[in-house]
Amino acid sequence: MAQVQRMSRLMIKTLRDDPADAETLNHKLLVRAGYVRRTAAGIWTWLPLGKKVLENVTRVVREEMDAIGGQEVLLPALLPKEPYEASGRYDEYGDLLFRLQDRKGADYLLGPTHEEIFTQVVKDMCSSYKDLPVILYQIQTKYRDEARPRAGVLRGREFQMKDSYSFDTTDEGLAEAYQLHRAAYIRIFERLGLDHRVVSAVSGAMGGSASEEFLAPAPAGEDTFVDCPNCDYAANTEAVTFVATAADASAVPAVEELDTPDTPTIETLADFLGVPASATLKNLLVKVDGEIVAVGVPGDREVDLGKLGEHLAPAEVELVTAEDFVGRPDLVRGYVGPQGLEKVRYIADPRVAAGTSWITGANKEGVHARNVVAGRDFEVDQYLDVVVVEADDPCPKCGTGLRVDRAIEIGHIFQLGRKYADIFSLDVLGQQGKPVRVTMGSYGIGVSRAVAALAEQTADDKGLCWPREIAPADVHVVAAGKALQTELALDVAAKLGDAGVRVMVDDRAGVSPGVKFTDAELIGVPKILVAGRRSAEGVVELKDRRTGEREEITVDEAVARLTADLA
Amino acid sequence: MAQVQRMSRLMIKTLRDDPADAETLNHKLLVRAGYVRRTAAGIWTWLPLGKKVLENVTRVVREEMDAIGGQEVLLPALLPKEPYEASGRYDEYGDLLFRLQDRKGADYLLGPTHEEIFTQVVKDMCSSYKDLPVILYQIQTKYRDEARPRAGVLRGREFQMKDSYSFDTTDEGLAEAYQLHRAAYIRIFERLGLDHRVVSAVSGAMGGSASEEFLAPAPAGEDTFVDCPNCDYAANTEAVTFVATAADASAVPAVEELDTPDTPTIETLADFLGVPASATLKNLLVKVDGEIVAVGVPGDREVDLGKLGEHLAPAEVELVTAEDFVGRPDLVRGYVGPQGLEKVRYIADPRVAAGTSWITGANKEGVHARNVVAGRDFEVDQYLDVVVVEADDPCPKCGTGLRVDRAIEIGHIFQLGRKYADIFSLDVLGQQGKPVRVTMGSYGIGVSRAVAALAEQTADDKGLCWPREIAPADVHVVAAGKALQTELALDVAAKLGDAGVRVMVDDRAGVSPGVKFTDAELIGVPKILVAGRRSAEGVVELKDRRTGEREEITVDEAVARLTADLA
């Protein structure tokens, strides 16, 4: 027997106006409809309705994790520093980590993710290949001290996450655990009613499966991704690669210098010469661990410094400043060209393929050069995909122009391999009696973030609009106001409750029917049942929250229909 | 259909020996049976079996809180400092509070309890008397930086708690919310199978109901309590009162001084005079906010400094030191008596009632006085219950000798009144259109502590021994080892699982039957079903974990019986 939630007793307060600090839909609507309240920047209170939705998401995640043989555990959130020092992450996380000391001055952190501790748990608990494989998971509060917590519960500093970890003795075992998670995640997001894409999170034209992200397309998303309208390719924009094709430069004349006064930028140069920016080669100078490096990309493209940083990590990438040119006559600001740049390492985008010909700086003030051919007039030390991906860039699998969209990252699956097992010497006794190093996977779902993503994807101009499995109730019964109508509403709610339907009933006194209808739309329960003007006849109005379709039916029919929907 | 948990796939490791650092039964057994592991001092990892038990306790608590109309919410654990500064608790908690700063240097704390934040939530959400009463609860991770985290999960620094808060406009409403919680707590502890006592946590001969504790008697407990073998009186020892009876001193002669050289202690004095210690009056000197105060108790009793401190809070109580006697010729160390102690405030235990006659110090070195009568020869400025309670002290309700026992505090209910509403100006519009100050109650259950208490109370010399509702499974099926036995065990487990019985089946290969039996006893599932030597006939052994009773029955009968037990 499901609970009947009477709104007269529910702690709920709806707001007509968006909160002043809200920029995203989920923030506006979850606050206005009384699901959450902000306690501090990026730190949220889940009110009764919000807690129900969070619990529904949690249940789905738990059921599907159990179905793949995951074993639920609960690790602490307050963690000793030492394991994270061993892995190097105590420092690597930088300001993202909440750090604290206990009364004795010992260092602790609030866990952002638990690879280190899980590795230690398995090292303690498992000693033989017979004890593996194992998939462990927890649904737990996590902490990240975001620089700009924003977008409501989408990017909080305290948030709920499901994290799981697989432990295997073989690469095949890891691949299997990875596929189990991949399939479970697809089922989870389907049950949640989240429109989602599985995209490659690693470079590689073939879309390697060592790491994939689950993205929920939404304008409020902080991730961008591409997908191909022709084939199944989809990737985080940071993972998109460009397949280089060498060009035939045999007909290209020799390098020729051109006087190009006052053309230190691509725009001024292209204007001056009357050529498209794409004919020019842009050379960005950066410092990599303090050493000056030039990065070459076509003049019409932007360098993605984030991508460059990830390629070169753990080295630090910084932009050059005026001081870096002091004592370097070889570096002529605004007129750098890769030819003759002997003392500088040269990194280029694959578009600067062997045989391609460019207009670029001549390393002299006010002078450029044309017919500068890659591989003939200069050498590329390292090719890296470093340009910002744009719509219509070619699909690395089939060449079709890609689409670019914004999305919310709702899941991530990752074959870690032996990184943490190496750090903590996690071995088990193998079948041959010798120690075998364990290989690991790590898999996450943002549980509170999934609530935000659902709100973003399903809301309309009237308010929230939950899929049934996630909604705080199955049916929202509205008593229009008169005593007879309230009586009927409570009666039908009781009948539905007895039949196992989760019911909310708006029996508030002194609230106008108009406010009740508006609130019902804002709160977003999938079916709305109104005990209104035909209550005396036992006729109610059944409305679908999403489509707005409404019909007048008898109470018995309404109960029968809504109960049947459950099956 | 319940899950069948195969031990061959469960991450479990049992230990034959107690962990070196374990002092209490729950610590020893929960670690040995593979329920928990220590991650840091007072910080625990709940392994798969432990997580199941924790979840079972959580479910019972949630169901009973829902049944009294509690609305579940989830507040953050990472909390801004300001509300706790407003209440004064940011400082009052002292070292018990985990404090930290975010990347911008703003101060935060890890919540030990949430009165402040709940008050703010209700202030935001409720504006009229119509919005009340409200009971809000959460089941959440709490933090206390204990000086000596010990006793396993009994006293952790990170732990699970159910905390709830009631909000009412009237004292009668608060009393009702308090009674609802009291009844719900009794149902919860009954369902958990915890032997428990509800004891008064406040002084007062009538056992005031403004605060009561729920105690689970156990030798490992850190609380002591008394109960009366004759009536229903029970109280925390700190709350026990003594009902004073004035004595008739009309026949007592005048005060007489006695030379009592070298008798600065009660023992030496009683010895010297050949009287019982109870005939003497002990006067302890303490400093209360720096002022010297004398505390008089019968010579055979100890002063409970904790009790004294609570009575006098927020004043600070310290013991005097040698320096405090400098320049105070009126204070003769070891020979203090209340008569003639003019400049010193005199607090006494109610046993020093008007008309009682004592041997006490004469305020001269080496001299005592007898026939010193309270109310005749000295005045008591304030009577306070300050002695350590002992077995056979009279029950304040019926006079019968009390019993004293150790226990674990598993719950606490408390009528807070308007303390926090005053701090945060929590008013709602009353029925007469004027603001009404809200009154609150606060109620806690230690969820992880309840697991420890259950382990302490139910374990026997073979291991853990859970009540069915809390056990990680209903039935533990043991396959003795041969292929046929394993086949039968898995078959019967599947049948039980299909019938909704929660089953664990020990299908581990290469583990001897003896180890499996020992493990089953250690793990403590209430029923053990062994597929052993009569497996070929379809006969299994059904054993009750608690009583040890065993019988051989057919598989069908076993399934029928165990399924019927569920109903």
Interface residues (C-beta under 8 A of the other chain):
Chain A: Q3 R9 L10 M11 I12 K13 G34 R37 T39 A40 I43 W44 T45 W46 L47 P48 G50 K51 K52 L54 E55 D66 G69 Q71 E72 V73 L74 L75 P76 A77 L78 L79 P80 D95 F98 R99 L100 D102 R103 Y108 L110 I117 V121 V122 D124 M125 C126 S127 K130 D131 V134 L136 T141 Y143 D145 A147 R157 E158 A509 G510
Chain B: Q3 R9 L10 M11 I12 K13 G34 R37 T39 A40 I43 W44 T45 W46 L47 P48 G50 K51 K52 L54 E55 D66 G69 Q71 E72 V73 L74 L75 P76 A77 L78 L79 P80 D95 F98 R99 L100 D102 R103 Y108 L110 I117 V121 V122 D124 M125 C126 S127 K130 D131 V134 L136 T141 Y143 D145 A147 R157 E158 A509 G510
